[in-house]
């Protein structure tokens, strides 16, 4: 793609993305305010259905925008056997803002609407923050180790937020999405966290352990998703907006949720160590998978 065409495509894509987001988020925000003012369970359920429909419309809008890129190819494996009437826990590596768009677009017709674990800062993003609040998405505060040493009363706050949010998802089939690295991958963060992986940050287990503890009996499967942009690994979201994104690779692995994954992550140290070993094993396999995908690109 020429630089001139990319320069034209970028502002147009940004404008259309903002327009689609506003059109879909405003009704969600209004519905959320009604839900807040009318504390009747039957009304809440109807509003939740409406909000999920509007989120689906947002995903359709993003899918249409991606379809306008004639160079974009999807390389997807593992969509078979999914069902919109089931509950899923979806975990994924996190490389870019493009990841959220990819997950929304790819899974919109295969599983219930995604509910993301979000950073608290996103609550203040115009339209998006309020819409996510109306959709009951949990906003998580991340505290540094040094902060928690000074303020031990803050320990476990994210766990309690997770518990309250998961309780709300019992009424309707839901897909809970957790980027378990807790942050987008960069080489600087990789060194800062002393990550043992080549392509990933160390996974954080507390959020998905609590989700499994609260909704474990309702989850049909855990979706272990690997995302990669082999030809656009440096800045995939920018390339997506400018029409330069050429290939999206997605690998989906359905993981059974056995009894060994249900337990008290906060108070049971043996369960906590076992759960972390299990998650680290998934991450080791994901790291090898990403290395293989990038290696295939170079052939």
N, C-alpha and C positions, 0 to 999 in steps of 0.2 A: 504494500500500500504506500502511495506517495505521501510525503510530508504535508502537502497542501490538502489532500483529501482527509488525512488524519486531523489536521487543524480545523477543518470544517465539521468533521464528524463529532469531535469532542464536545464543543459547546452545545451542539444539537442534541447529543445523547444525554448530556447533563440536564438540559432543559426538559426533555421528554421524561426522563426518570423522575425529576422533581414534580412534574405535572401529574404523572401517574400516581406518585406517592401522596400528593395532596388530595387528589380526587378520591382515592381509596381510604385514606386515613381520617379525613374529616368526618364521614359517617360513623366510623369506628369510635372516634373521640366523643361524638354526640351520644352514641349508644352507651358508651361507658359512663358518661355523666348521668344519663337516665338510670342506669344500673345502680349508681351511687345514691341517687335520690329516692329510688323506689325499691326498698329492701324486701322484695317478694321473690321467693325462690323460683316460681314459675316464670316470672318476668326475667330473672337472671338467666334462666336456661334459654329462653327465646333470644335474648340479646347475645348470648354466647354463640348461638348458631348463626345469627346475623353477622357478628364480627368475624367469625371464621369464613363466612362466604365472602365478605369484603376483602379479607386477606387473600383468599383464592383469586379474586379479581386482580389484586395487586400482582400476584405471581403470574397470572396470565398476561398482564401488561408487560412485565419484565421479559417473559418468554417471547412476546411479539418483538420487543426491541432487540433481543439477541438474534432473532430470526432474520433481522434486517442485515446482519453481517454475513455476506456470502462466503467468506473464507473460514468461518467457524465450523469445526468438526467436533462431534461428541464421541468419545470412546468410553462406553459404559458397560460394565459387567455386574450382574447380580440383582437385577430388578425383579426377577421371577419370584412368584409366591407372595408378594406383598398385597395387603388388603386395607382399604380405607376404614373398615369396621374394627380394626384391631388397635391395641395400644402398643407403642414402640418407644424404646429408649435409643436414641441415635447419638453416637459419639464420633467425632471426626477430628482430624488434624486441622490446624488453623494457620493459613498462610497469608490470607488477604481478605479485604472486604468483599472481594468477588466470591468468596466461599458461601456467604449467606445467599447471594443471588443464585448461585449454582444449586444449592440445596433446595431453595424454594421452587425454582423452575423445574428441576429434575423430578422431584418427588410429589409435585402438586396433584397429580392424578393417580398416585399409587398408594399413598398413606395419608392419615389425617394431617391437618395443618400443623406445621412445625411451631413449637413453643420454645424459644431460646432462653438460656441463662445469659443475662446481659450484665455488662458492667454498669455500675451506678451512674457513671458520667453520661451514658446514653439517654438517661431519663430527661436530660435537658436539651436534647436535639429537637428542634422544631418539628412538629407533626409526628415524627417517628416515635419520640419518647412517650407522648400521651397515648398514641395508638397502641404501643406495646403494653403500656399500663392497662388500658382498657381490655386488652387480650389476655390479661392476667400473667404476663411473662414476668418471671422473677428478676429483680435487679439486685446484683450481688456487689457488696463492698469488699475490695481486696485490701488487706492490711499487711504491711511488711512485718518480718519477724521482730525487728527492733521495736516497732509500734506496739505489737502484742505483748512484748515484755513489759513495756511501760503501762499498757492498758489491758491487763489480763481479762477484764470484764467483757472485752470485745470478742474473746474466743468463742467460737461456735455460733456467732450471729448468722453467718451464711448458711450454716446447717439448718438453723431454725427457719430462715427465709425459704429454704428449699422445701422443708417439711410443709409449711403453710401453703406454698404454691402447688405442691403435688396433690394436696388434699382437694384443691379446687378442680383438678383434672380428672377426678373419679367419674364425673357425671357424663362426659362425652369422650369417645375415642380420641386419643391425643398422641402426638409424637413429641416427646421431650428431647430437645437437642442440647448437647453440652460439648463445647470445645474444651476438652479436658486439660489442654495445656494452659488454659487461663489467659492466653495472650497470643497475638500473632507471632509466628516464627520469624526471627531475624538472626543473622550471625552474631550480632552483638548480644542479644538475649541468650543465645545458645552458650556463649562463653560466660555470661553473667551467672547463668543457672548451673554451669558446669555439666551441661547435658551430656549423657553418655551416647546420644544418638547423633547421626550425621545430618538428618533432615528434620528433626523434631525437638521440641522442648520436653522436659520431663512431665508426665501426666499427673494431674491432681485428682485424687480418688474420692474425696469427701462428697462432692455434689452428686455423682452418680450412685455412690453407695447409699446415700440418704434417699434418693429417688427410688432405688430398688427396695429399700426398707419400707417405704410408705406405700408404693404402688406395685411391689414385686409380683403379687398374685395376679395383677391385671395385665402386666406386660407380656405380650406374646413372644417377642424376640428382642434381642439387642442388635441394632444395626451398626456394625463397625465400618465406617465409611472412610476411604482414603481419597483425598483430592490432590490433583497435580496439574500444573500448567507447563508442560515440558518446554515448549518453545517461548513461553512468556513468563518465566519463573521469577524475573526480577521485579516487575510491577504489573501483575495481571489485572488489577482493577482499573488502572489507568489504560491499559491496552484494551480492556473490555469496553470502556467508554469511548475510546478513540477508534474502535473498529479494527484494531490490530490483533486481537486475540484469535489464534488460529486453531487451538485444540484444547479441549477440556477432558482430562482423564479421570474417571470415577470408578473405584472398585468398591463393591458392597459385599460384606460378609455377614450373613445372618448367624448370630451366636446364640445358642440355647441359654436360657437363664435358669440354672439349676439351684437347688436349695443351698448349695455352698456359697452362693452370692447374696444370700439374705442373712442379715445380722446387724448387730449394734456396732457401727463403725466408730462411734464416739467413745464408748465405754469398754468394749471388748478388744483388748490389745492383740490377742491371737487372731481374731477375725480380721482386724485392721491390717496386720502384716500379710495374712493370706490374700486379702482382697488386693492389696498393693502389688503382690507378686503376680497375681492373675492379670491385672491391668498392665503392668510392666511387660509381661509376656506378649500381650496384644500389641504393645507399642514397639517392641523389638521386631515383630513380624511386619508391622506397618513401615518401619524404617527400611527394612530390606526391600519391601515392595516399592517404596519410593525410589530407592537406589536403582532397582531394576528398570523402572519406568524411565528414569533419566538416562540410564545407560542405553536403552533401546533407541532413544532419540538420537544418540550420537552415531548409530550404525548407518 
